[in-house]
Amino acid sequence: MFQITTDVLNTAIVHVQGKIIGGIVDQLQDEIEQQLQNGNNKLIIDLTDVPLLDSTALGVIILAFQVLQRSGGKLVLLNPQKAVTSILEVTRLTSILEVYETEEAAYNAFE
């Protein structure tokens, strides 16, 4: 479900596969919290393989965004599928969350 990649600059990519709904949301929250506890203050959530997420998942992402923003870190989203992009647009989260289509662009967001 989740695979984590971390580089030497403490940028972590949380690669998510499948729908982020129900109990999976709790797992995502635990994974994000673990990354924050590990000192990774730059977080990329890779949504390439996520066809759907629910409102609770959005809440977890927003909370992580706020925590990182307060601590001088940053969270960005990578390559959401069309349905996920629509959810982000309808909820107007694209106005506060940075969304990138490529991993390189997401990494460059931290420079």
N, C-alpha and C positions, 0 to 999 in steps of 0.2 A: 504493500500500500504506500509506504513512504521510503524514500531513499534520500540520504543526506550527503551532499558534497560540500566540503569546506576548503577554502584556499588559505594561503599564508596570511592574507590580510583580514582574516576573521569574517569573510563573507560566506554565509551558508546558503546553499540552495536546497530547499525542501521540494523534492520531486514527488508529486502526488499522482497516483494512478487510480482511476475510477471515480465514482460519485462520492462527493463529500456530503453525506446526509446521515442522520441518525447517530448511531454510536461511533461512526468514523470521525465525526466532528470532535468528540472528546479525545480521540487519538491524535488528531491534528493539533489540538490545543496543547496536549502533553508534549508533543514533539517540538512545537514552537517554544514552549516554556523551557524545555531542556536546552535548546539552542541559546536562549537568552542567559540561562544559568551558566552555560559554557563560555560566556563572554562574546558570543557572536552578535555584534551589534549592527551588522548589515545582513539583511535577510531577503532572499529572493524566494517567492513561492511560485514554483513552476506548475502552471495549470494546463500544460499542453495535453495531458491525457485525462483531463477532468471534463466529462460531458455535462455535469450538473452539480450544483451546490445549493444548499438550502440557506434560509435566513440565519440559522444558528452559526453556520460556517462563516457567513459574512460578518457576524458579530465577533467571532474569534479573530478574523483577519483585521477588523477595525481595532479591536483591543490591542493586538500585537503592534499595529501601526502606531497607536497612541503611546504605548509603553516605550517603543523604540524612539519615537519623536521626542519624548520627554527626557530620555537618557542620552540624546545626541546621536542616536542611531537612525537607521532608515529601513523601510520595508518597501519592496516593489513587487509587482506581479509580472510573471512571464507567460506570454503567449496563451491567453485564455481562448478556449474554443468559442464558436459563435454564440451558443446558448448562454455561456457564462458571461461573455461580453455584453450580451443583451441585458442580463440581470444587473451587471455593474452600471450600465447606462441608465436603466429604468430607475435604479435606486440612487442615481447621481453620484455614485462612488468614484466614477472616473474623474470627478472634479477634485478629489483629494488623494486618491491612490494613483501612483504612477504605474502605467502598464506598458510593457515593452514586448516587441515581437520576437527579438532574438536574444540569446544569452549574452552575446557581446554587448548589445545595447543596454541590457539590464546591469551588467558589470560596470559599464561606463557611467551609469547613473550615480555611482558612489564616488566618482572623482571630483 
